Amino acid sequence: SWTFRDITEQKAAAEAIKESETRFRTMAEATEVLIGVADEVSNVTYFNKAWVDLTGRPMEDLLKLGWTDLLHPEDKDRVVDTYLSAFENQESYKLEFRILNRNGEYSWLLTKVPGRFHPDGTFAGYISASIDITDRKEAEEKIKDARELLETTFQNVPSAIYNFDKTGKILYLNEIGANQIGYATAEEVLAEKDVFQLRKRAYETFTVLNEQGEPMPVDQNSTALTFKTGESSEVVSQLINKKTGASLWLLSRATPIYDDNDQLIKVLSTSTDITLQKAAAEAIKVSEVKFRVLSETIPNMIWTAQPDGKRNFFNQYMLDYTGKTSNELYGDGWHQMIAPLDLERTLKHWHHSIQTGEDYTNENRWRHRDGSYQWFLAHAIAQKDEEGNVVGWIGSCTDITEQKAFTEALEIKVKERTYQLHLQNETFKIAEKIAKFGSYKWNLKTDSLEYSDNLFRLFDCKPNEFIPSIEKFLSFIHPDDLQQVTKNGEETKETGKLAEIPYRIISKTGKIKHLRSSVSFTGGDDNSILIGTVQDISKDVEAAIKLRTKNIELENSNAELASFSYVASHDLKEPLRKIRTFSNLIIETENFSEKTQDYFNRMTSAAERMQNLIDSLLDFSRVNQSEMVFEPCDLNLLVEVSKDDLQIKISEKQVTIEYDNLPVIMGVCIQISQLITNLLENAIKYSRPEVKPLIRITASIIEGKKIEHPSANKKTKYHAIEFADNGIGFEQEYEKKIFGLFQRLHGNDEYSGTGIGLGIVKKIVTYHDGFVVAEGQPNIGATFKIYIPIT
């Protein structure tokens, strides 16, 4: 038999449920809210796409209780317990927890989980909705940290902090604020209730003075002023404890705070202990006075500037040099004193220092008050506070005109030398092309070698004829040099340095060659690559042997030449003596016309000059004879000897020679005596006819670093011996000329002489490792300064 039952309604309901389920899943997949569905026995049956996107896990890993594996360890027990408890009690719940996201980080979720129930009221599970609240949680954490930081800051800043409401009631202060005005704790201050009581207590404990040292009324402190005026205020005051006498300087600031309706709601006040700053300011003031006094005693241009580079102080030396007033130089006024060609470069360097705080150094020309320009070395150092901020500049300008002149002369010589080196480098390149040098690369780690073509040729081999190796290289070494070369190679590997000792090889063709190697390392810190060059010095060795032979021949020749010069000079003097003798006899015994007598006189005079010249040349040649011995020389005794030698000339011209307590110096006494005689004779010769000659000899000791002369050794002390006269003098431009052999500033008709005397002086001083300087003024006199090292 058949039975039928109408299930139309059930089918319609199933279709409706199915349609509803489809709409739910479509909606859930489209939303960014994390949706999850759990059945009545706590199994999760569905997570939407947002869950998969957040966690980066496939759906099957998340279902049931798989999602709990992603919970933060600190949250897992709490979340699982709440989840299971809710199922047990069939209750809705809400949670905040962290879950691992696809980036390996934890995201905060806010989850609301309402219960699901069937139409008949039976429990069907849960549908959860979660949103990502990571940003909010991080913001809350930052706010919490900020509050803690602010509270910690208030308690640790080296300033008192007060917060008053609009009535003057104290809302907050830190411990420093309490201690600063005589309270033990902040709680004691809060008990005072208002700012007025606080002021009263402070004035009972302290004597309060303003910056001028006058008593400060109660209503003149910063907080009182702000409550009175409604505006920010700043006050500096001194608190003197009435019991202990201890002094405290405070910088107090008060700021009003208004609401949106411009109504006063609070006053924030700070009070900072500036006792140390006050003391420092006073010390700076004293230091400033000392600085200004010192700056006026230094023979340099001294100046100061503000942080922005504006100049604000110039010492008197600078004002005297420029001929300007301080007002004319203030700010950027000093620009007008810089040579136009130097100004752009000067300002570029100066602005760079201002922007970076780095030391300023520059060379430029400054205009003198007479319109001329001199070179100065400018240097400035930034004055900085504890935070490294520039608070000012101190600078100086040192006259380097003479140094620049010397440098320019030196640069000319350097250019000449550079040109010569350029020619030498070109010659060296040509030498490389014709295989005079070879090079190699030695990898010390792999012990592999690479040779250049020229190095193969040095061994009389064709390029790449053999595979380079240490063993192959050693096979070319001359047997007598093999041990030393091997030792040098081992030391090079260990120390990185090569003893450049020449060695010999026997080339492929049997030729013996002299070689020399040099090396340098590359390849980084491990110095694993050695680059070397090998030079064939066979011709140099041959040349050195020839040179030694030539030097021996030259020494013998010089000895013979010296002997010849001496004999020749003495042989020349004898005929000259006879010419003078017989000329004088003829003039005395015969009567000649005035013209004939003039001819004889000229002949006699010429013979005398010739004899003087020979004597001077002999003196000049004796200066650096090797047998001379250094010994103590008493200058006082040597001056007396010279006076005796020149007694006739001294008497004829009524010469006065002044000296006193001259030193004993180390030298060749016979040469020093000759030097003194030549200088005295020179001063007597070039005296003025209408003025009695006066020669002053003085001596002192001076450090080399204080002598402005290129020959001065800065680490040595010198005897400075001066010969000053009141003769005809000379133009300073002829200083160097007068020391040259046969150099004269006057003709024989004016002043007799050979032009060798001062040349001998210079040679003697040079022989003693010293130098001589001459200074002259026409018709006033000349001064010769002799500098001889004490050692």
C-alpha positions, 0 to 999 in steps of 0.5 A, a space after each residue: 500500500 502507498 502512503 503520501 504526506 504533503 511536505 510542501 511547507 518543509 521544502 519551502 522552509 528548506 529553500 528559504 534557509 538555503 537562500 538565507 544561508 547564501 545571502 549570509 555567506 555573500 554578505 560575510 565574504 564581502 565585509 571587512 568584519 571578521 565573521 565566524 560561525 560555531 555550532 552548538 557544541 563549540 565547533 567553528 564551522 565557518 570563517 569568512 574571507 576577512 579571517 583568511 586575509 588577516 591570518 594568512 591561513 587556509 580555512 581548514 586550518 582555522 575551523 573547529 579550534 584551530 584558530 586558538 593556536 594563533 592566539 597570543 600566549 598571554 591571551 590564549 587561556 583567557 579567551 579559550 576559557 571564556 569561549 568554552 564557558 559561554 558555550 556551557 552557559 549558552 551566553 553571549 560574550 565580548 572579548 579583546 585579544 591578540 591574534 597572529 597575523 599573516 605578517 608574523 605580528 599580533 593584531 588586536 581584535 574586538 569580538 562580539 559573540 551573540 548566541 544563536 537560537 532555533 525557532 523552537 528556542 533551542 541553542 544553535 551556537 554563535 555568530 561572532 563579529 570581530 574588528 581590528 582595533 590594533 590602531 586604537 590599542 596602540 594609541 591607548 598604549 601611547 597615551 598611557 606611556 605619554 602620561 607616565 613619561 610626562 609624570 616622570 618628566 615633571 618629577 625629574 626635570 631640574 625645575 619646579 612645576 606648578 599648576 593652579 586653577 583659575 582661583 589660585 588653588 594648587 592642582 599639581 606641583 613636583 617635589 622640586 617645587 616643594 623643596 625649592 620654597 622650603 617644604 619637605 613634600 609636595 603634599 605639604 604644599 597642596 595642603 596650603 590650598 592656594 597660591 596666596 598662602 604659598 607666597 606668604 610662606 615663601 616670604 616668611 622663609 626667604 628674603 626675596 630680591 629682584 635682579 637689581 638686589 632690591 626687595 621684591 613685593 609679593 605681587 611682582 612674582 611671575 605667578 602673581 603677575 599672570 593672575 593679575 594681567 592674564 598674560 605670560 610673565 617671566 621674573 628673575 629673583 634671588 631667594 636668601 634663606 633667612 636662617 642659613 643665609 644660603 642664596 638661590 637664584 630662580 628664573 620663574 615663568 607663568 603661562 595662562 591657559 584659556 578655554 575656547 571661550 577665552 576664559 582663564 581655566 589654569 595657570 602653569 608656572 615653572 621655576 628653574 634654579 639658575 644659580 650656577 648660570 648666574 655664577 657662570 655669567 659673572 665668571 664670563 663677565 670677569 673673563 671678558 674683561 681679562 680677554 679685552 685686556 689681553 687682546 690689547 697686548 697681543 701684536 695681532 688683530 683680535 676680533 669676536 663675532 656673534 653666532 651669525 658671524 656679525 663682528 662685534 669687537 676689534 682690538 686696538 691693534 686692528 683699529 690702528 692697522 686699518 685706520 677705522 673705528 669700531 663702528 665702521 668695522 662692526 657687523 659686516 663693515 670689515 668687508 671693506 678692508 679685504 682685498 677685492 680679489 680675496 673677498 669672495 673666497 674669504 666670505 665663502 670660508 667664513 659662511 661655511 664655518 658659521 653654518 657648520 660650527 667648524 674652525 675658520 682658517 683663511 689667508 687674505 690681504 687686509 688694507 693698511 691705513 696707508 692704502 697698501 695691502 699685507 697678507 694675514 692668516 685668519 683663524 677663528 674658533 667657535 665658542 659653544 655651550 654644553 649642547 654644542 650650540 655656537 654662542 660666539 666666535 673668537 678670531 685673530 689675524 696674524 701678519 704673514 706677509 714675509 712668509 707669503 713672499 718666501 712661499 711665493 719664491 719657494 713655489 717658483 722653485 717648486 714649479 721649476 722642480 716639478 717641471 724637471 720631475 715631469 721631464 724625468 717621468 717622461 723619461 721613465 715612461 720611455 724607459 719602460 717602453 724599451 724594457 728597462 723595467 719589469 713588474 710582477 704580481 704575487 698572490 701570497 695566499 695562492 703563491 701564484 705569480 704573474 710577470 709583465 712582458 718586460 720582466 721576461 725580457 730582463 731574464 733574456 726570455 720571450 714573454 710567457 716563455 715559462 710559467 712564473 713561480 718562486 722556484 723559477 725566479 730563484 733559478 736565475 739568481 746568482 749562486 753568491 746572492 741566492 741565500 740573501 734573496 731567499 731570506 729577503 723574500 721570506 721577510 717580505 711575506 712576514 713583515 710586508 717590507 722588502 729590503 731593497 738590496 741589489 742582487 745579481 741574476 744569470 740570464 738565459 743567455 748567460 749574461 750577469 745582470 744587477 737587479 733591484 726590486 721594490 714592492 707594495 701591498 694591496 688587496 685590503 687589510 689582509 695584504 694578500 697581493 704584492 705588487 713589485 717592480 724589478 729594475 735592471 741597474 747593471 749600468 748604474 752599478 758600472 756607473 757607480 764604480 766609475 763615479 767612485 773612481 772619478 771622485 778619487 781623481 777629483 779629490 786629487 785634482 782639487 788638492 793639486 788645484 788648491 796647491 797651485 792656487 796658493 803658489 800661483 797667488 804668491 808668485 803673482 804678488 812678487 812681480 806686483 810688489 816690484 812694480 810698486 817698488 820701482 814705480 815709486 823709485 822712478 817717481 822719487 828720482 826722476 822728474 816727469 810731467 804731471 801727466 807722466 806722474 799721473 800714469 805712474 800713480 795709476 799704475 801703482 794704484 792698480 798694482 796695489 788693488 791687484 795685490 789686495 785682490 789676491 790677498 782677499 781671494 786667499 782669505 776667501 779660499 781659507 774659510 772652509 779648510 778642513 783642518 779648522 777646529 771649533 773652540 771657545 772664542 772670546 769676542 771681547 778679545 777678538 774685537 781688541 785684536 781687530 782694533 789693533 790691526 785697524 789702529 791707523 784707520 781708526 786714528 785717521 777717521 777718529 772712529 769710536 767703537 763701543 761694546 761691552 760684555 760680548 759672549 764666548 762662542 764656539 767657532 774657528 777663532 781665526 775666522 771669527 777674528 777675520 769676520 770682525 775685522 772685515 765688518 769693522 773695516 767695512 763700517 770705517 770705509 763707508 763712513 760719512 766724511 762730515 760725521 765721526 764714525 761710531 760703531 756699536 757691537 752688541 750681542 744677545 741670545 735668541 730662539 730660532 722660532 723668534 727669528 723671521 728668516 728662512 735659514 733659522 732653525 726653529 728648534 735652535 738658540 742663536 748668538 745674535 751679534 749686531 754691528 751698527 754704524 752711522 755711515 752712508 748706509 744703503 738701500 734695502 733692496 741691495 741687501 743680498 747684492 752686497 754679500 756677493 763676490 766682487 759686488 760693489 755699490 760704489 766705484 773705485 773713485 768713491 771707495 776703494 776695495 775688492 768687493 770680497 770683504 762682505 762675501 768672506 763674512 757671509 762665507 764664514 757665517 755659513 761655515 759656522 751653520 749661521 746666517 747674516 742679515 743686513 739692514 740699511 738706511 741711506 745717510 743714516 747707517 747700516 746694521 749687520 746681524 750675525 746669527 750663529 747657533 749656540 750648539 
